[in-house]
Amino acid sequence: MTDSRRILVTGLSTYWGGLLAKALERFPEIEAIIGVDNEEPTVELERTEYVKVGAQHALLRRVVEAAEIDTVVDTRLVVDSTTTSSSKAHENNVIGTMNILAACSGPDTPVRKVVFKSSTHYYGCEQDDPAFFDETMSRPHQPRTPIERDIVDAEASLGDFAETNPDAAVTILRFANVLGPDVQTSHVGLFSLPAIPMILGFDPRYQFVHEEDVVHALEHAVRNLLPGIYNVAADGVLALSEVAGLLGKPYAPVLPPWGTGIATSLLRRVGLHVPPEMQMQLRYGRGVDNRRYKAAGFRYGNTSRETVIALAEHMRLHPLMRGAGEPYRYEREVEEFLRWSPHVRSARTPDGSGLSRDQLAELRRALGELTGEEASALAEPPAPAPDPEPAPPPKPKPRKPAAPPPRPGAPVDHYDDLESEEVISLLGSLEPGDLRVLRDYERDNAGRSSVLGAIDSVLARSGDASGVAPGGTP
Amino acid sequence: MADGQRTPLSIREGKPALGAGAPLPALRREELREHLPGVEPERQLTDWGRSERIEGLMDQTLVEFFYRYWFRAEVEGIENVPANGGGLLVSNHSGALPPDAAMIAKAVKEEHSHPRPVNITVEHFFKGYPGFSMLIPKIGCVAAHPANVQRLLFDEEQLVLVFPEGRKGTEKLYKDRYRLRRFGRGGFVEAAMRAKAPIVPICVVGAEEAAPVFAQMNLMKRLTGLLYFPITPTFPHLGLLGMLGYLPAKFKVRFLEPIRFEEEGMYEDKALVQTVANEVRARIQENLWDMVSRRKSVWFG
């Protein structure tokens, strides 16, 4: 475990950035998660703060320094040339990476770790490839497609960064082709066709990684100190004909082995976009050696085969479930209301299931007694009892000047009568000082992990970093 | 788990300009072996693309016919093939579409007390040629890349068959039969030393006469994009199937005493690697002359 506590996630609005931030929110020891991107997040986030930045991330250094970021996770690499134009991809992949690394370097930078999401497109697909690329191998030929060139360039700038910043641990994760129900890649597009197009006379080897494993792999790199390059690809290399079999679809060798480029440009006219890097993969395929990351303690949830089966199941079910889930849309005003408004009692429990007004008052009184009694007993400066009115919202920047210091709590009958859900629903309206008292009390007595976790997360959300003691979590 | 230990950036192989150089933690290869992916019994292919079904089908029909009835293969010294662990089989090579590889693999399967699959290394060319690219991996062939040989020998502890002569052996003409070509750059010895796997030299007699090459057509080779375009008794006038039109020469396969490498780091000594490569070549050549000189008839042995 490392001390990654203040994390910056680039590419928050990309699929991976959003999911990673969401996954990291679970860990109370992580104090701050800041996501930057030039578009709005696409997943619902609880305590991640979104900062809108330009495409080139030019002002990132100020964010990094102001928030004392110790870990930067760069998830914004474009590895699929169908998603954007090649000049935009270059801008994002090469220039963007350069600027992000520039923001993390320097003699007094707080950044201690950089995690970079890369792709096995780094290795390319050629005739004279080894059957399994390992991390020490470089590609046998110069990159042929723009996207591969970008990835090689981006990784080269990470290499330079690692050399000039020996104090920072640089982790590069090279992901194989990602499949999953929620992610849209050009390969998912290919596999959703009624038949799998192939190049006549070729049956390339493919290795996949499940979308959940991608998020877990990034999370693993954030939570452990793993400098170096790692391939992330699930166990098992499948032949494309095998993939078609698992999907329950016929394969159609419609692409000619010679003049494949012309054929794909014709296919593009009819709406099927086979990007150049995919053409190479459809011809030669690629397998990578995934053992190094496994040796670093990572465990895959799915094999390549299971990944394809999961996709197949989703594809069969998808037409029936269309329109079931509303996509999440980020609205700044709503997000800020949910985070900072005094009227929001808890982000976790829906309105109405909390306590009645009387119970609320009772808890307040109990807490007042608690802090008051203690203060007099220990003959310390009297701690201010909480307001009977709803407390002002805990703002991240202006801290409350006189928050009572943490101390062990005394048993309070009223408090013990409350259910854990009831306590949790109250936490949002309490001050950080009270919360700390409550946490210590809870830990010494009932020790309900749900309550402790909730208190910690509220404390972390309020920006009161000092409130989260390292050992304070169960 | 990571221990923060870091090796210098120079660990990367190949051209440094292309390699991104974040430092790699030093990991001994033995530790990685236990992380090899497990076998999924539902699958019909291995990770190398080998298909037991297609290989078995070929084995029971075409290979069986040639091995038993057409070439009437005779095997000696099969006990020299290790029953477990990695092993590097090194053989002479000949014939337009060389039948020797399939016969050696079949010999191990038929005659050995512990029949094991043999991975046959082939030129990278096959991966790039339509049709071959699909079929060749299915029947147990892998590209002759040092990393592939290393993984098979050391990590997966399998048998690997290499032809160090490469295409120099198969494109040689009938008049040069049984005269070994240069043995590459000794890469096969290095691979065996790295994996500490024994080298088993193999002599095959009969393949030269089964598929004699009378001439090479360079123009046709360029037009078809094939590795080479030979003139044999049945090719090209009988079409692609003519490639399988072998003459019924008697096959004799002799497995020689294995050469073992026990010491650590022997592969770093380039001179030693070359010496061993030459030694292997000399042994095969010597035994080939011996076998040819004892042979009374090309067709009946």
Interface residues (C-beta under 8 A of the other chain):
Chain A: S118 Y122 Q127 D128 D129 P130 A131 F132 D134 E135 T136 M137 S138 R139 P140 Q142 V152 A154 E155 A156 L158 G159 A162 E163 A169 V170 T171 I172 I199 L200 G201 F202 D203 R205 N224 L225 L226 P227 G228 I229 D235 G236 V237 L238 A239 E242 P257 R283 Y284 G287 D289 N290 R291 R292 K294 A295 A296 G297 T303 R305
Chain B: M1 A2 G4 R6 L9 I11 R12 E13 G14 K15 A17 L18 G19 A20 G21 A22 P23 L24 P25 L27 E31 L32 H35 L36 P37 G38 E40 E42 R43 Q44 L45 D47 W48 G49 H124 F125 K127 G128 Y129 P130 G131 F132 S133 M134 P137 K138 V142 A143 H145 P146 A147 N148 R151
